[in-house]
Amino acid sequence: MTSSTPSWGRRRFVQGLALGGAALGLGLSPRQLLARQGQTGAAELSGTDFRLTLDSASVNLTGRRRPATLVNGSLPAPTLRWREGDTVTLAVTNHLPETSSIHWHGLLLPFRMDGVPGLSFDGIAPGETFTYRFPVKQNGTYWYHSHSGFQEQSGLYGAIVIDPAEPEPHPVDRDYVMVLSDWSDESPDHIYATLKKLSHYYNFNERTVFDTLRDFREKGVVRTLKDRHMWNTMRMSQSDLADVTGYTYTYLLNGHSPSGNWTGLFQPGERVRLRFINASAMTFFDIRIPGLDMTVVAMDGQPVKPVRFHECRLGVAETLDVIVTPETKQAFTVFAQSIDRSGFARGTLTPDPALRAEVPTMDKPPLLGHTEMGMGAMAGMDHGGMNHGNMDHGSMSHGAMGHDDMDHGTSHGAADAPVPLASVAGNPDLAPRASATEHLDSEYGPGVDMRAMAPAALLDDPGVGLRERPWKVLTYADLETAGGAPDSPHPDREIVLHLTGNMDRYMWSFNGIKFADAVPLELHHGERARITLVNDTMMTHPIHLHGMWSDLELGDGRLLRKHTVTVKPGEKLSYLVRADALGRWAYHCHLLYHMQAGMFREVRVVEGATLHHDGHRHGGHHS
């Protein structure tokens, strides 16, 4: 079934071929391909000893044959199924012409096994084999991907499912991995070079003269002109939700394009577990299954108190386990549209392969507003005359900041309460709670084009494009790690980091300092550190700390254990880290091109109490 797509000027939307990347140029028939791959789009390998081969091959996802980076000849890579308590050995052989690597995302392991070239090891040189070996200390849904160059974008990613040592608390009849990703026929190097030259090249949702005329009618001439002056002064665009869009991306579910329509079977009344993994390079997906409620039971591999909902925004690198129970003999569409509404991935859950469900029409592209500018509750002020790009907020020592009185976000409703079906539009509980902030001297330079004046606690905010839904949208504030706080809610030390960037120059950083100029952030072995993130940019950033859990503070002592924390524009949030893993760890935005452009830090967990203040490099070894 071919879905309808709105026509947006010159924007190109590619739906792809029916079998997507499964073909791989191997000359197999569709029946052979389906038998070889199974219903998940990739083979499943289980046990304790694995051999993985990294290579390149030509794939056809869009009607054109393009080079891809593959694991064991598969896109996505094979699903690895382990058991908690086992020790796994993975011999990875690199047949690529350049150095490669595999990072085991969200896993607790010795830092030498983490798979980040330059930090934990030298990488896997062409023709060489590197053997990873580590104990499996956890269970749940995770994933793996390359941490070398742009190989992740070109196909080197796959799912990990770890079965628990104890009986599963949420038994199901069927279990499906749902790997979401973005694919481009352009080479990743070309995409990155294009962004550096013209950052809005892939954005075809920019405002037109007709939008301005409509605003004149709806808002009036004076308000419209003031609004336009404000955005132009900041050199910002209200439509900058995604750097790379459906103009070049085809969105995949388990390696299948939208017309490929990945299909999962069920029998009415069965409990079906869907393990969503956002393995994309740059895309936030808004996921829903029209006609089916979902109940979340785990996030980022960690169990949570069950919550029933209808839609969620899944950040890059996050995972979400949900259970659905279709009661009727009908098909349902799994619909995951990109945050900027430039394309979608989709699949079908059905009791009969011959049945199909209607594919929803994509929403109108949303626009950013005052909340995303970091103005929070100041949205009612007259901002027309402010020079937001050059405001002087002063500087301060963030290491000495006290946050005991900070509002870290509060939940509006119990985590296990029934799903409210009333619209959240106009709900005063969703009004952002803003607080003034100040900025380091390093944030005043060519690499920073905006600083949040009053970032807000937005854990219960569904985010731009989802606030007006007439159904329940899942937020961080709805969730809580099952069994109560997994570690102490009291920090020994506090660190504040600002997420900074210059969209026009395509420069990204922490505290205005790109990775090449930054000193490592040092944590004391065993300490409990609170990290507060302030997003000064108009973009949403998924921030990932390797090797340790990030316990997101929800208020009232409640914590949500995660490996990747999504920070919305204009948001301020805090999480606690137990520095229990000695070594050198990566800490970065998981938007691939943002990481490459500088939003990356090294975190060193060291014995003793020697600390570096966050700032510019002062010499010494740096990888």
C-alpha positions as CSV (number, residue, x, y, z in Angstrom):
1,M,0.0,0.0,0.0
2,T,1.5,3.3,-1.0
3,S,0.9,6.1,1.5
4,S,0.0,9.7,0.6
5,T,2.5,12.4,1.2
6,P,2.0,16.2,1.1
7,S,3.6,18.1,-1.6
8,W,6.1,20.7,-0.2
9,G,7.7,22.6,-3.1
10,R,11.0,21.1,-4.1
11,R,11.2,18.6,-1.3
12,R,11.8,15.1,-2.4
13,F,10.3,12.1,-0.6
14,V,11.7,8.6,-1.3
15,Q,9.6,5.7,-0.2
16,G,12.1,3.0,-1.3
17,L,11.7,-0.5,-2.6
18,A,9.6,-3.2,-1.2
19,L,12.5,-5.2,0.2
20,G,14.7,-2.2,1.0
21,G,18.2,-3.0,2.0
22,A,17.6,-6.7,2.3
23,A,18.7,-7.2,-1.3
24,L,22.3,-6.2,-0.8
25,G,23.0,-7.2,-4.3
26,L,23.2,-10.8,-3.4
27,G,20.9,-12.0,-6.2
28,L,18.5,-13.8,-3.8
29,S,14.8,-14.1,-4.5
30,P,12.3,-12.3,-2.2
31,R,11.3,-15.7,-0.7
32,Q,15.0,-16.6,0.0
33,L,15.6,-13.1,1.4
34,L,12.6,-13.3,3.8
35,A,13.7,-16.8,4.9
36,R,17.2,-15.6,5.5
37,Q,16.3,-12.5,7.4
38,G,13.2,-13.5,9.3
39,Q,10.5,-11.0,10.3
40,T,12.8,-8.6,12.1
41,G,14.8,-7.5,9.0
42,A,18.0,-9.0,10.4
43,A,19.3,-12.4,11.5
44,E,19.3,-13.1,15.3
45,L,22.5,-14.6,16.8
46,S,22.4,-16.0,20.3
47,G,24.9,-17.6,22.6
48,T,28.1,-16.4,24.2
49,D,30.6,-16.5,21.2
50,F,30.1,-14.4,18.1
51,R,32.0,-13.7,14.9
52,L,31.1,-10.4,13.3
53,T,32.5,-9.2,10.0
54,L,32.5,-5.5,8.9
55,D,32.4,-5.0,5.2
56,S,30.9,-2.8,2.5
57,A,28.4,-3.7,-0.2
58,S,26.0,-2.1,-2.6
59,V,22.4,-1.8,-1.3
60,N,19.2,-0.6,-3.0
61,L,16.8,1.1,-0.7
62,T,15.5,3.8,-3.0
63,G,15.8,2.6,-6.5
64,R,19.5,3.4,-6.7
65,R,22.4,1.2,-5.7
66,R,24.5,2.9,-3.1
67,P,27.4,1.7,-0.9
68,A,26.6,0.7,2.7
69,T,28.6,-0.4,5.7
70,L,27.4,-3.9,6.9
71,V,27.8,-6.4,9.6
72,N,27.8,-10.0,8.4
73,G,26.3,-8.7,5.1
74,S,23.2,-7.3,6.8
75,L,21.5,-3.9,7.2
76,P,20.6,-3.5,10.0
77,A,23.3,-5.6,11.6
78,P,22.3,-9.0,13.2
79,T,20.3,-8.8,16.4
80,L,22.5,-10.2,19.2
81,R,20.7,-12.1,22.0
82,W,22.5,-12.6,25.2
83,R,21.6,-13.7,28.8
84,E,22.3,-11.7,31.9
85,G,25.2,-13.2,33.9
86,D,27.0,-14.7,30.9
87,T,30.3,-13.6,29.6
88,V,30.2,-12.8,25.9
89,T,33.1,-13.0,23.4
90,L,32.8,-11.1,20.1
91,A,35.6,-11.4,17.5
92,V,35.1,-8.5,15.1
93,T,37.0,-8.6,11.8
94,N,37.3,-5.4,9.7
95,H,37.3,-5.8,5.9
96,L,36.7,-2.1,5.4
97,P,39.4,0.1,3.8
98,E,39.5,2.3,6.9
99,T,39.7,1.8,10.7
100,S,36.4,0.7,12.3
101,S,34.9,0.0,15.7
102,I,31.8,-1.2,17.6
103,H,30.5,0.5,20.6
104,W,28.0,-1.4,22.8
105,H,25.6,1.4,23.6
106,G,24.3,1.5,27.2
107,L,26.3,-1.5,28.4
108,L,28.3,-1.5,31.6
109,L,31.7,-2.9,30.8
110,P,35.5,-2.3,31.2
111,F,36.4,0.9,29.4
112,R,38.9,-1.0,27.2
113,M,35.9,-2.9,25.7
114,D,33.8,0.3,25.1
115,G,34.9,0.6,21.5
116,V,35.7,4.3,21.1
117,P,38.9,4.8,19.0
118,G,41.3,7.2,20.7
119,L,39.8,6.7,24.2
120,S,39.3,3.0,25.0
121,F,41.4,1.5,22.2
122,D,43.1,2.3,18.8
123,G,40.2,1.0,16.7
124,I,40.2,-2.0,14.4
125,A,42.6,-1.5,11.5
126,P,41.7,-2.8,8.0
127,G,42.3,-6.6,7.8
128,E,42.6,-7.0,11.6
129,T,40.4,-8.7,14.2
130,F,39.7,-7.3,17.6
131,T,38.1,-9.5,20.3
132,Y,35.7,-7.9,22.8
133,R,35.1,-9.9,25.9
134,F,33.0,-8.7,28.9
135,P,30.5,-9.9,31.5
136,V,26.8,-9.1,30.8
137,K,25.7,-7.2,34.0
138,Q,22.2,-6.2,32.9
139,N,19.2,-7.1,30.9
140,G,16.9,-5.3,28.5
141,T,17.0,-3.7,25.0
142,Y,20.2,-2.0,23.8
143,W,22.0,-1.6,20.6
144,Y,25.5,-1.4,19.0
145,H,27.0,0.8,16.3
146,S,30.2,2.0,14.9
147,H,32.1,4.9,16.7
148,S,34.3,5.5,13.7
149,G,33.7,8.4,11.2
150,F,30.2,8.2,9.7
151,Q,29.9,4.4,9.5
152,E,26.9,4.4,11.7
153,Q,25.0,6.6,9.2
154,S,25.8,4.2,6.4
155,G,24.5,1.1,8.1
156,L,26.7,-0.2,10.9
157,Y,24.1,-0.5,13.7
158,G,22.1,-3.4,15.2
159,A,20.0,-4.5,18.2
160,I,21.0,-6.2,21.4
161,V,18.4,-8.1,23.5
162,I,19.5,-9.4,26.9
163,D,17.3,-11.9,28.6
164,P,17.0,-11.5,32.4
165,A,18.5,-14.0,34.8
166,E,15.3,-13.9,36.8
167,P,11.9,-14.6,35.4
168,E,10.6,-11.9,33.1
169,P,8.2,-9.6,35.0
170,H,6.2,-8.9,31.9
171,P,5.8,-12.2,29.9
172,V,4.5,-11.8,26.4
173,D,3.4,-14.1,23.6
174,R,5.5,-12.4,20.8
175,D,8.6,-10.2,20.9
176,Y,9.7,-7.9,18.1
177,V,12.7,-5.7,17.7
178,M,11.8,-2.4,16.0
179,V,14.9,-0.7,14.7
180,L,14.2,2.8,13.4
181,S,16.9,4.5,11.3
182,D,17.6,7.1,8.6
183,W,19.2,6.3,5.2
184,S,20.5,8.7,2.6
185,D,21.8,7.9,-1.0
186,E,24.2,10.7,-0.4
187,S,27.5,9.9,1.3
188,P,27.7,11.0,4.9
189,D,30.8,12.9,4.2
190,H,28.9,14.9,1.6
191,I,26.0,15.6,4.0
192,Y,28.4,16.9,6.6
193,A,30.3,19.1,4.1
194,T,27.0,20.5,2.9
195,L,25.9,21.3,6.5
196,K,29.2,23.1,7.1
197,K,28.7,25.2,4.0
198,L,24.9,25.8,4.3
199,S,23.4,24.5,7.5
200,H,19.7,24.9,6.3
201,Y,20.3,23.2,3.0
202,Y,18.0,20.2,3.8
203,N,15.3,22.3,5.4
204,F,12.4,22.8,2.9
205,N,10.0,24.0,5.6
206,E,11.3,27.5,5.6
207,R,8.8,30.4,5.8
208,T,7.4,31.9,2.6
209,V,5.8,35.2,1.8
210,F,2.4,33.4,2.0
211,D,3.2,32.5,5.6
212,T,3.9,36.2,6.4
213,L,0.6,37.3,4.7
214,R,-1.3,34.7,6.8
215,D,0.4,36.0,10.0
216,F,-0.7,39.6,9.0
217,R,-4.3,38.4,9.0
218,E,-4.1,36.3,12.2
219,K,-1.7,38.3,14.4
220,G,-1.8,41.7,12.9
221,V,1.0,43.7,11.1
222,V,2.8,45.1,14.2
223,R,3.0,41.8,16.1
224,T,4.1,39.9,12.9
225,L,6.8,42.5,12.1
226,K,8.1,42.4,15.7
227,D,8.2,38.6,15.6
228,R,10.0,38.5,12.3
229,H,12.5,41.1,13.6
230,M,13.3,39.0,16.6
231,W,13.9,35.8,14.6
232,N,16.0,37.7,12.0
233,T,18.1,39.4,14.7
234,M,19.0,36.0,16.2
235,R,19.6,34.6,12.7
236,M,17.3,31.7,13.7
237,S,14.5,29.9,11.9
238,Q,11.3,28.8,13.5
239,S,11.4,25.6,11.3
240,D,14.9,24.4,12.3
241,L,13.7,21.2,14.0
242,A,16.1,18.9,12.0
243,D,19.4,19.5,10.3
244,V,18.9,16.6,7.9
245,T,15.4,15.8,6.6
246,G,13.3,13.7,4.3
247,Y,14.7,15.7,1.4
248,T,17.6,13.3,1.5
249,Y,16.6,10.7,4.1
250,T,14.5,7.6,3.6
251,Y,13.2,6.4,7.0
252,L,13.5,2.7,7.8
253,L,11.9,0.2,10.2
254,N,14.0,-2.9,10.5
255,G,15.7,-2.0,7.2
256,H,12.4,-1.7,5.4
257,S,11.4,1.6,3.6
258,P,7.8,2.8,4.1
259,S,6.6,1.0,0.9
260,G,8.6,-2.1,2.1
261,N,6.2,-2.2,5.0
262,W,7.8,-4.4,7.7
263,T,5.1,-6.8,9.0
264,G,4.8,-8.5,12.4
265,L,2.1,-11.2,13.0
266,F,-0.1,-11.7,16.1
267,Q,-3.2,-13.5,17.1
268,P,-6.0,-11.5,18.7
269,G,-5.6,-11.3,22.4
270,E,-1.9,-12.0,22.5
271,R,0.5,-9.7,24.4
272,V,3.1,-8.4,22.0
273,R,6.3,-6.7,23.1
274,L,7.8,-4.1,20.7
275,R,11.4,-3.1,21.4
276,F,11.8,0.3,19.8
277,I,15.4,1.3,19.1
278,N,16.2,4.7,17.6
279,A,19.3,3.8,15.7
280,S,19.2,6.8,13.4
281,A,22.0,9.3,12.9
282,M,20.0,12.5,13.2
283,T,16.2,11.8,13.5
284,F,13.8,12.1,16.4
285,F,10.7,9.9,15.7
286,D,7.2,10.5,17.0
287,I,5.7,7.0,17.3
288,R,2.1,5.9,17.5
289,I,-0.1,2.9,16.6
290,P,-3.6,4.3,15.7
291,G,-6.2,2.2,17.4
292,L,-3.8,0.5,19.9
293,D,-2.8,1.7,23.3
294,M,0.8,1.1,24.3
295,T,2.1,0.4,27.8
296,V,5.7,1.2,28.4
297,V,7.6,-1.3,30.6
298,A,11.2,-0.3,30.0
299,M,13.3,2.6,28.8
300,D,16.9,2.4,27.8
301,G,16.9,-1.2,28.9
302,Q,15.8,-0.4,32.4
303,P,12.4,-1.4,33.8
304,V,9.9,1.4,34.6
305,K,6.6,1.5,36.3
306,P,4.1,0.7,33.5
307,V,2.3,3.7,31.9
308,R,-0.3,3.5,29.2
309,F,0.0,6.0,26.4
310,H,-0.8,6.7,22.8
311,E,2.3,8.5,21.4
312,C,5.9,9.3,22.3
313,R,8.9,11.1,20.9
314,L,11.9,8.7,20.9
315,G,15.3,10.5,20.9
316,V,18.2,9.4,18.9
317,A,19.9,6.4,20.7
318,E,17.1,5.9,23.1
319,T,15.2,2.5,23.4
320,L,11.7,2.0,24.6
321,D,9.9,-1.3,25.3
322,V,6.2,-1.3,25.0
323,I,3.5,-4.0,25.2
324,V,0.4,-4.0,23.0
325,T,-2.6,-6.3,23.1
326,P,-4.6,-6.3,19.9
327,E,-8.0,-7.7,20.7
328,T,-9.5,-7.8,17.2
329,K,-8.7,-9.4,13.9
330,Q,-7.5,-6.3,12.1
331,A,-4.2,-4.8,11.0
332,F,-2.6,-1.8,12.7
333,T,0.0,0.6,11.3
334,V,3.1,1.4,13.4
335,F,3.7,5.0,12.4
336,A,6.9,6.9,13.2
337,Q,7.1,10.4,11.7
338,S,10.2,12.5,11.9
339,I,10.1,15.5,14.3
340,D,10.0,18.0,11.3
341,R,7.3,16.0,9.5
342,S,9.4,15.6,6.4
343,G,9.0,11.8,6.2
344,F,8.1,8.7,8.2
345,A,8.9,5.0,8.8
346,R,6.1,2.6,9.1
347,G,5.2,-1.1,9.5
348,T,2.2,-3.3,10.1
349,L,1.0,-5.5,13.0
350,T,-1.5,-7.9,11.6
351,P,-3.1,-11.3,12.2
352,D,-3.1,-11.9,8.5
353,P,-0.3,-10.9,6.0
354,A,-3.0,-10.0,3.5
355,L,-4.5,-7.3,5.8
356,R,-3.2,-3.8,5.8
357,A,-4.2,-0.7,7.8
358,E,-4.5,2.9,6.7
359,V,-1.3,4.9,6.9
360,P,-1.9,8.3,8.7
361,T,-1.3,11.5,7.0
362,M,1.8,13.3,8.3
363,D,1.2,16.3,10.5
364,K,1.8,19.9,9.4
365,P,5.4,20.9,10.2
366,P,5.5,22.6,13.6
367,L,7.2,25.8,14.4
368,L,9.5,26.7,17.3
369,G,8.5,29.4,19.7
370,H,9.5,31.3,22.9
371,T,9.9,28.2,25.0
372,E,12.4,26.8,22.5
373,M,14.3,30.1,22.5
374,G,15.0,29.6,26.2
375,M,12.7,32.4,27.3
376,G,10.4,30.1,29.3
377,A,7.8,32.0,31.3
378,M,9.1,35.3,29.7
379,A,7.1,34.5,26.6
380,G,4.6,37.3,27.3
381,M,7.3,40.0,27.2
382,D,7.9,42.3,24.3
383,H,11.0,40.8,22.7
384,G,10.9,42.7,19.5
385,G,13.7,45.1,20.4
386,M,16.1,42.6,22.1
387,N,19.3,41.6,20.5
388,H,19.2,38.0,21.5
389,G,22.4,37.0,19.8
390,N,24.5,39.5,21.8
391,M,23.0,39.8,25.2
392,D,25.5,40.0,28.0
393,H,24.6,37.5,30.7
394,G,27.8,37.8,32.6
395,S,29.9,34.9,33.9
396,M,30.1,32.8,37.0
397,S,31.7,29.8,38.6
398,H,29.3,27.0,37.8
399,G,31.2,24.5,39.9
400,A,30.1,26.3,43.0
401,M,26.4,26.6,42.1
402,G,23.9,25.3,44.5
403,H,20.9,23.4,43.1
404,D,19.2,22.2,46.2
405,D,16.3,24.5,45.5
406,M,16.1,23.9,41.8
407,D,12.9,22.7,40.3
408,H,14.0,19.6,38.5
409,G,10.7,18.9,37.1
410,T,7.5,17.5,38.6
411,S,5.1,14.8,37.4
412,H,1.5,15.9,36.9
413,G,-0.2,12.6,37.6
414,A,0.9,9.2,39.0
415,A,3.1,7.1,36.8
416,D,0.7,4.2,36.9
417,A,-2.5,6.2,36.6
418,P,-5.0,5.5,33.8
419,V,-4.3,7.3,30.6
420,P,-6.2,10.7,30.5
421,L,-7.9,11.0,27.1
422,A,-8.7,14.7,27.4
423,S,-6.7,17.1,25.3
424,V,-3.6,18.7,26.9
425,A,-4.1,21.9,24.9
426,G,-4.2,24.9,27.2
427,N,-3.4,22.8,30.3
428,P,-1.8,25.2,32.8
429,D,0.2,22.3,34.3
430,L,2.2,22.2,31.0
431,A,3.3,25.8,31.3
432,P,7.1,25.9,31.5
433,R,8.8,26.8,34.8
434,A,11.6,29.2,34.0
435,S,14.7,30.2,35.9
436,A,17.3,32.8,35.1
437,T,20.7,31.4,34.2
438,E,24.2,32.9,33.6
439,H,26.9,31.9,31.2
440,L,30.6,31.3,31.1
441,D,33.0,33.6,29.3
442,S,33.7,30.8,26.9
443,E,30.1,31.0,25.7
444,Y,30.8,34.4,24.1
445,G,32.5,33.8,20.8
446,P,32.0,32.8,17.2
447,G,31.0,29.3,18.1
448,V,27.9,30.4,20.0
449,D,25.0,32.3,18.4
450,M,22.4,32.0,21.2
451,R,22.2,31.8,25.0
452,A,19.1,30.8,26.9
453,M,17.9,33.7,29.1
454,A,15.5,31.7,31.3
455,P,15.7,27.9,30.6
456,A,12.7,26.0,31.9
457,A,12.0,22.6,33.6
458,L,10.3,20.8,30.7
459,L,10.2,17.2,31.7
460,D,6.4,17.1,31.5
461,D,6.4,19.0,28.2
462,P,5.7,16.6,25.2
463,G,7.7,19.0,23.0
464,V,7.0,21.1,19.9
465,G,4.5,19.5,17.6
466,L,3.0,17.2,20.3
467,R,1.5,19.7,22.8
468,E,-1.9,19.9,21.2
469,R,-2.6,16.2,20.9
470,P,-6.1,15.0,22.0
471,W,-4.4,11.8,23.3
472,K,-1.8,10.9,25.9
473,V,1.8,11.7,24.9
474,L,4.4,10.0,27.0
475,T,7.0,12.3,28.7
476,Y,9.9,11.7,31.1
477,A,7.8,13.1,33.9
478,D,5.4,10.1,33.5
479,L,8.1,7.6,34.1
480,E,10.0,6.2,37.1
481,T,12.5,3.4,37.5
482,A,10.7,0.3,38.8
483,G,11.5,-0.6,42.4
484,G,12.3,3.0,43.5
485,A,15.4,5.1,43.3
486,P,18.3,2.8,42.0
487,D,20.9,4.9,43.8
488,S,21.2,7.8,46.2
489,P,19.4,11.0,45.2
490,H,22.0,13.1,47.0
491,P,25.0,14.3,45.0
492,D,28.5,14.8,46.4
493,R,29.3,17.4,43.7
494,E,27.5,19.4,41.0
495,I,28.5,20.3,37.5
496,V,26.7,22.6,35.0
497,L,27.2,22.2,31.3
498,H,25.6,24.3,28.6
499,L,24.8,22.8,25.2
500,T,25.9,25.4,22.8
501,G,26.3,26.0,19.1
502,N,26.2,28.2,16.0
503,M,23.7,26.9,13.6
504,D,24.8,29.2,10.8
505,R,28.4,28.1,11.0
506,Y,27.4,24.5,12.0
507,M,29.6,24.5,15.1
508,W,28.5,22.5,18.2
509,S,30.0,22.4,21.7
510,F,29.7,22.2,25.5
511,N,30.1,25.6,27.2
512,G,31.1,27.1,23.9
513,I,34.2,25.0,23.7
514,K,34.5,22.4,20.9
515,F,36.1,19.0,21.7
516,A,39.5,19.8,20.1
517,D,40.0,22.7,22.5
518,A,38.5,21.2,25.7
519,V,40.1,19.5,28.7
520,P,38.6,16.3,29.9
521,L,36.0,16.4,32.6
522,E,37.3,14.4,35.6
523,L,35.1,12.5,38.1
524,H,36.3,10.9,41.3
525,H,36.0,7.2,41.5
526,G,32.9,6.3,43.5
527,E,31.5,9.9,43.8
528,R,27.9,10.8,43.1
529,A,27.9,13.7,40.7
530,R,24.9,15.8,39.6
531,I,25.2,17.0,36.0
532,T,22.9,19.9,35.1
533,L,22.4,20.5,31.4
534,V,21.2,23.8,30.0
535,N,20.2,23.8,26.3
536,D,21.1,27.2,24.9
537,T,20.3,26.1,21.3
538,M,17.1,25.8,19.3
539,M,17.8,22.1,18.6
540,T,17.0,19.0,20.6
541,H,20.1,17.1,21.8
542,P,20.3,13.5,22.9
543,I,23.2,13.4,25.4
544,H,25.0,10.1,26.0
545,L,27.5,9.3,28.7
546,H,29.4,6.0,28.1
547,G,30.0,3.4,30.8
548,M,27.7,4.8,33.6
549,W,24.0,5.3,34.2
550,S,22.4,8.7,34.1
551,D,19.7,8.9,36.8
552,L,17.3,11.7,35.6
553,E,15.9,13.7,38.5
554,L,12.1,13.8,38.3
555,G,11.4,15.6,41.6
556,D,10.3,14.2,45.0
557,G,13.4,11.9,45.0
558,R,12.1,10.0,42.0
559,L,14.7,8.9,39.4
560,L,14.6,7.6,35.9
561,R,17.6,5.5,35.0
562,K,18.8,6.1,31.4
563,H,21.9,6.0,29.2
564,T,20.8,8.8,26.9
565,V,19.0,11.9,28.0
566,T,17.1,14.1,25.5
567,V,17.3,17.8,26.2
568,K,14.7,20.0,24.5
569,P,15.5,23.5,23.3
570,G,15.4,26.0,26.2
571,E,15.3,23.2,28.7
572,K,17.3,22.8,32.0
573,L,17.4,19.4,33.6
574,S,19.7,17.4,36.0
575,Y,20.7,13.8,36.4
576,L,23.0,11.9,38.9
577,V,25.9,9.8,37.9
578,R,27.7,7.3,40.0
579,A,31.3,7.4,38.9
580,D,31.9,3.7,39.5
581,A,33.9,2.8,36.3
582,L,37.5,3.8,36.1
583,G,38.8,4.9,32.7
584,R,38.3,7.2,29.8
585,W,34.8,7.6,28.6
586,A,33.0,9.4,25.8
587,Y,30.4,12.0,26.5
588,H,28.6,13.5,23.6
589,C,25.5,14.5,21.7
590,H,24.3,11.5,19.8
591,L,23.3,13.5,16.7
592,L,26.1,12.2,14.6
593,Y,27.0,15.4,12.8
594,H,26.8,17.4,16.0
595,M,29.3,15.1,17.6
596,Q,31.6,15.4,14.6
597,A,31.2,19.2,14.7
598,G,32.4,19.4,18.4
599,M,29.7,18.5,20.9
600,F,31.9,15.8,22.5
601,R,33.9,15.6,25.7
602,E,36.1,13.0,27.3
603,V,35.1,12.0,30.9
604,R,37.9,10.5,33.0
605,V,37.0,8.6,36.1
606,V,40.1,8.8,38.3
607,E,41.3,7.8,41.8
608,G,41.9,10.8,44.1
609,A,40.5,14.3,44.1
610,T,42.4,16.2,41.4
611,L,39.9,18.2,39.4
612,H,40.1,20.2,36.2
613,H,37.9,23.3,36.0
614,D,35.9,23.1,32.8
615,G,37.6,25.3,30.2
616,H,40.2,25.5,27.4
617,R,43.0,23.0,27.0
618,H,46.2,23.8,28.9
619,G,48.5,21.3,27.2
620,G,49.0,17.6,27.9
621,H,47.9,14.5,26.1
622,H,44.6,14.7,24.2
623,S,43.0,12.1,22.0
